[in-house]
Amino acid sequence: QVFGFSAGRPHQCPNARLSTSLLNAMRTMMIIAPLAVASAANPVSKVLQLLSKLQGQIVKEGEVEQQQYEKFVEWCQDNAKDLQHELTNSAGHKEDLKATVEKANADIEVDESSIDDLSKEIAEAESDLEQASQVRKSQHADWTERDAELAETIDTLERALSIMKREMAKGLMQLDKHAMGRVTAALTVLLDASSIETASKAKLSAFMQTQMDDDDESPKGLGAVVEVLNDMLDKAESQRSDATKAETESTHNFALLRQSLQHKAKSANKNLRDTKHHLASVKEVLATAEGDLNDAEKDHSADASTLQSLQTDCMVKASDHETSVAERSEELKALAAAKKVIEDK
């Protein structure tokens, strides 16, 4: 109860004023009773005194009621002001929460898109590394096979030349049958080597055929074949050197590519972990903001309803007070008229 009025529908205090029906009854009694007394003892002054006293009581009651009404008006104004302030604050809080929800949803959309892109980037880097590793493995296998073949070719050429140079060092320009057999065996291997050029193979084949067709038991043409073999040796060593250089370069390039792809995948994985962590945090913010927004909307609605009820109750009280003031004025007029009637008799 506030200032003599309940927080619900305002009403008058019990001693605020007499009801209209009771006042009318008293007015009638006050008019009739003094006349009756007057007819017996004619105490006119006493009747007028009673009427004046009643007038004073009504005026005093009116003043008390006015004071209570003014306090109630002040209470209405203060409560309405507080509720308006709460509504303004809650409206701003709601807008802040809506902005938070909107931003969180936008961040979630960005994070989910980033997670998809990063996942694709990681898969692409891993796939590229796997493919590059397979290519490097195949290239290394080809080089290993090629290097082994060139090494064998070089060894064969060096052995054949060693035999021939040893014989030439004896001052001979021809090979005996035993030496020729060993040279022929070596040359036969060279004819099957893929690293030997076709032209060189043709010269070796012609040399071997000449030795087999010659009726002389001592093979001839040693100087010419030594020249061919030296040329073949130079080319084989050059091919092996070039192949080794290419292999070294390919190994280095692959190492750089692998490092780049691994760094790319590592960086993308870190970004993916960070983005997932951020996404989880944003979802928590969103859930909290949505819950707070729901509560804020309920509070705002409740405050608006309370304000509406307050305004309605205060307006009803204002109307009741207006009616009370009007009725009191009529009562005072009636008492004044009664006094005038008595005074005029």
C-alpha positions in Angstrom: 0.0 0.0 0.0 1.4 3.4 -1.1 0.4 6.7 0.5 -2.9 5.2 1.7 -3.7 3.6 -1.7 -3.0 0.0 -2.9 -0.7 -0.6 -5.8 -3.6 -2.0 -7.7 -6.8 -0.1 -8.5 -6.6 3.2 -6.5 -9.3 3.8 -4.0 -10.3 6.3 -1.3 -9.1 5.9 2.2 -11.8 4.8 4.7 -12.0 8.3 6.4 -11.5 10.3 3.1 -15.1 11.4 2.8 -18.7 10.3 3.6 -20.6 8.4 0.9 -23.1 10.4 -1.1 -26.1 8.5 0.2 -25.0 8.9 3.8 -24.4 12.6 3.3 -27.8 13.1 1.7 -29.4 11.3 4.7 -27.5 13.5 7.1 -28.4 16.6 5.1 -32.1 15.7 5.3 -31.8 15.0 9.0 -29.9 18.2 9.6 -32.5 20.2 7.8 -35.5 18.6 9.5 -34.1 18.1 13.0 -33.2 21.8 13.6 -36.6 22.8 12.4 -38.2 20.4 14.9 -36.0 21.7 17.7 -36.6 25.3 16.6 -40.3 24.8 16.9 -39.8 23.7 20.4 -37.2 26.0 21.8 -36.1 28.0 18.7 -32.3 27.4 19.1 -31.5 28.8 15.6 -28.0 29.7 16.4 -27.3 26.1 17.6 -28.5 24.7 14.3 -26.5 27.1 12.3 -23.5 26.2 14.5 -23.9 22.5 13.7 -24.2 23.2 10.0 -21.1 25.3 10.0 -19.3 22.5 11.9 -20.4 20.0 9.3 -19.2 22.3 6.6 -15.8 22.5 8.3 -15.5 18.7 8.6 -16.3 18.3 4.9 -13.8 20.9 3.9 -11.1 19.3 6.2 -11.8 15.9 4.8 -11.5 17.3 1.3 -8.1 18.8 2.2 -6.9 15.4 3.6 -8.1 13.6 0.6 -6.4 16.2 -1.7 -3.1 15.7 0.1 -3.4 11.9 -0.2 -4.3 12.3 -3.9 -1.3 14.6 -4.5 1.0 12.0 -2.9 -0.6 9.3 -5.0 -0.1 11.4 -8.2 3.6 11.8 -7.2 3.8 8.1 -6.6 2.3 7.5 -10.1 4.7 9.9 -11.7 7.8 8.4 -9.9 6.8 4.8 -10.8 6.0 5.7 -14.4 9.3 7.5 -14.7 11.2 4.5 -13.3 9.4 2.1 -15.6 10.0 4.4 -18.6 13.7 4.4 -17.7 13.7 0.6 -17.4 12.0 0.3 -20.7 14.5 2.6 -22.4 17.4 0.7 -20.9 15.9 -2.7 -21.7 15.3 -1.5 -25.3 18.9 -0.5 -25.7 20.0 -3.8 -24.1 17.8 -5.7 -26.5 19.4 -3.9 -29.4 22.9 -4.7 -28.1 22.0 -8.3 -27.7 20.5 -8.4 -31.2 23.7 -6.9 -32.6 25.7 -9.6 -30.7 23.5 -12.4 -32.1 23.7 -11.0 -35.6 27.5 -10.7 -35.4 27.8 -14.2 -33.9 25.8 -15.6 -36.7 27.9 -13.8 -39.3 31.1 -15.0 -37.5 29.8 -18.6 -37.5 29.1 -18.4 -41.2 32.6 -17.1 -41.9 34.3 -19.7 -39.6 32.3 -22.6 -41.2 33.3 -21.4 -44.7 37.0 -21.0 -43.5 36.9 -24.5 -42.1 35.6 -25.9 -45.4 38.3 -24.0 -47.3 41.1 -25.0 -44.9 40.0 -28.7 -45.0 40.2 -28.6 -48.8 43.6 -26.8 -48.7 45.0 -29.5 -46.3 43.6 -32.3 -48.5 45.0 -30.7 -51.6 48.5 -30.2 -50.0 48.5 -33.8 -48.8 47.4 -35.1 -52.2 50.0 -33.0 -54.0 52.7 -34.3 -51.7 51.6 -37.9 -52.2 51.7 -37.5 -56.0 55.1 -35.7 -55.9 56.5 -38.5 -53.7 55.3 -41.1 -56.1 56.9 -39.2 -59.1 60.1 -38.8 -57.2 60.2 -42.4 -56.2 59.7 -43.4 -59.9 62.3 -41.0 -61.0 64.8 -42.2 -58.4 64.1 -45.8 -59.5 64.7 -45.0 -63.1 68.0 -43.2 -62.2 69.2 -46.1 -60.0 68.6 -48.5 -62.9 70.2 -46.1 -65.4 73.2 -45.4 -63.2 73.8 -49.1 -62.6 73.7 -49.7 -66.3 76.1 -46.9 -67.1 78.4 -48.0 -64.3 78.5 -51.5 -65.8 79.1 -50.0 -69.3 81.9 -47.9 -68.0 83.4 -50.8 -66.2 83.2 -53.0 -69.3 84.7 -50.3 -71.5 87.5 -49.8 -69.0 88.3 -53.5 -68.8 88.3 -53.8 -72.6 90.5 -50.8 -73.0 92.8 -52.1 -70.3 93.3 -55.3 -72.2 93.9 -53.4 -75.5 96.2 -50.8 -73.9 98.2 -53.5 -72.2 98.7 -55.3 -75.5 99.6 -52.0 -77.2 102.1 -51.3 -74.5 103.9 -54.4 -75.6 104.3 -52.8 -79.0 101.6 -54.9 -80.6 98.9 -53.6 -82.8 97.1 -56.9 -82.8 95.5 -59.1 -80.1 96.2 -62.7 -79.7 93.4 -65.2 -79.7 93.1 -65.3 -75.9 93.0 -61.5 -75.5 90.7 -61.2 -78.4 88.3 -63.6 -76.7 88.1 -61.5 -73.6 87.7 -58.3 -75.6 85.0 -59.9 -77.7 83.1 -61.0 -74.6 83.2 -57.5 -73.3 82.1 -56.0 -76.6 79.2 -58.4 -76.8 78.0 -57.0 -73.5 78.3 -53.4 -74.8 76.2 -54.3 -77.9 73.3 -55.1 -75.5 73.7 -51.9 -73.4 71.0 -49.3 -74.0 73.4 -46.5 -73.1 75.6 -47.1 -76.2 74.7 -45.1 -79.2 73.6 -47.0 -82.4 76.5 -45.7 -84.4 79.0 -46.9 -81.8 77.3 -50.3 -81.7 77.6 -50.5 -85.5 81.4 -49.8 -85.4 81.9 -52.5 -82.7 79.8 -55.0 -84.5 81.7 -54.3 -87.7 85.0 -54.7 -85.9 83.9 -58.0 -84.3 82.6 -59.3 -87.6 85.9 -58.4 -89.3 87.9 -60.3 -86.7 85.7 -63.4 -87.2 85.9 -63.2 -91.0 89.6 -62.6 -91.2 91.6 -65.8 -92.2 94.7 -64.5 -90.4 94.9 -66.0 -87.0 96.0 -62.6 -85.5 93.2 -60.1 -85.4 93.8 -56.6 -86.8 92.4 -53.1 -86.4 93.3 -52.7 -82.7 94.0 -48.9 -82.9 90.7 -48.1 -84.6 88.6 -50.0 -82.0 90.6 -48.4 -79.1 89.6 -45.0 -80.5 85.9 -46.1 -80.7 86.0 -47.5 -77.1 87.6 -44.3 -75.7 84.9 -42.3 -77.4 82.2 -44.6 -75.9 83.8 -44.3 -72.5 83.8 -40.5 -72.6 80.2 -40.5 -73.6 79.2 -43.0 -71.0 80.9 -41.1 -68.2 79.4 -37.9 -69.4 75.9 -39.5 -69.5 76.4 -40.8 -66.0 77.6 -37.4 -64.7 74.7 -35.6 -66.3 72.2 -38.2 -65.0 73.7 -37.9 -61.5 73.5 -34.1 -61.6 69.9 -34.3 -62.8 69.1 -36.7 -60.0 70.7 -34.5 -57.4 68.8 -31.5 -58.7 65.5 -33.5 -58.7 66.2 -34.6 -55.2 66.8 -31.0 -54.1 63.7 -29.7 -55.9 61.6 -32.4 -54.4 62.9 -31.6 -50.9 61.9 -28.0 -51.4 58.5 -28.9 -52.7 57.9 -31.3 -49.9 59.0 -28.7 -47.3 56.6 -26.2 -49.0 53.7 -28.6 -49.0 54.3 -29.7 -45.5 54.6 -26.1 -44.3 51.3 -25.3 -46.1 49.5 -28.3 -44.6 51.0 -27.5 -41.1 49.9 -23.8 -41.3 46.5 -24.8 -42.6 46.1 -27.3 -39.8 47.0 -24.7 -37.2 44.5 -22.3 -38.8 41.9 -25.0 -38.8 42.4 -25.7 -35.1 42.2 -22.0 -34.3 39.1 -21.5 -36.4 37.4 -24.5 -34.8 38.2 -23.1 -31.4 37.0 -19.7 -32.4 33.8 -21.2 -33.8 33.1 -23.0 -30.5 33.6 -19.8 -28.6 31.3 -17.8 -30.9 28.6 -20.5 -30.6 28.8 -20.1 -26.8 28.5 -16.4 -27.2 25.5 -16.9 -29.5 23.8 -19.2 -27.1 24.3 -16.8 -24.2 23.2 -13.8 -26.2 20.1 -15.6 -27.4 19.2 -16.6 -23.9 19.8 -13.1 -22.5 17.8 -11.6 -25.4 14.9 -13.9 -24.6 15.0 -12.9 -20.9 15.3 -9.2 -21.9 12.3 -9.4 -24.2 10.2 -11.0 -21.4 11.4 -8.3 -18.9 10.6 -5.6 -21.4 7.2 -7.0 -22.0 6.5 -7.3 -18.3 7.7 -3.7 -17.7 5.5 -2.4 -20.5 2.5 -4.3 -19.1 3.2 -2.9 -15.6 3.4 0.6 -17.0 0.1 0.2 -18.8 -1.6 -1.1 -15.6 -0.1 1.8 -13.6 -1.3 4.4 -16.1 -4.8 2.8 -16.1 -5.0 2.7 -12.3 -3.7 6.3 -12.0 -6.2 7.5 -14.6 -9.1 5.7 -12.7 -8.0 7.3 -9.4 -7.8 10.7 -11.1 -11.4 10.2 -12.4 -12.6 9.1 -8.9 -10.9 12.1 -7.3 -12.5 14.4 -9.9 -16.0 12.9 -9.0 -15.3 13.2 -5.3 -14.3 16.9 -5.6 -17.5 17.6 -7.6 -19.7 15.8 -5.1 -18.1 17.5 -2.2 -18.7 20.8 -3.8 -22.4 20.0 -4.3 -22.6 18.9 -0.6 -21.1 22.2 0.5 -23.6 24.1 -1.7 -26.5 22.1 -0.1 -25.3 22.9 3.4 -24.9 26.6 2.5 -28.4 26.6 1.1 -29.8 24.9 4.3 -28.1 27.5 6.4 -29.6 30.3 4.3 -33.1 28.8 4.6 -32.8 28.6 8.4 -31.3 32.1 8.6 -34.1 33.5 6.6 -36.8 32.1 8.9 
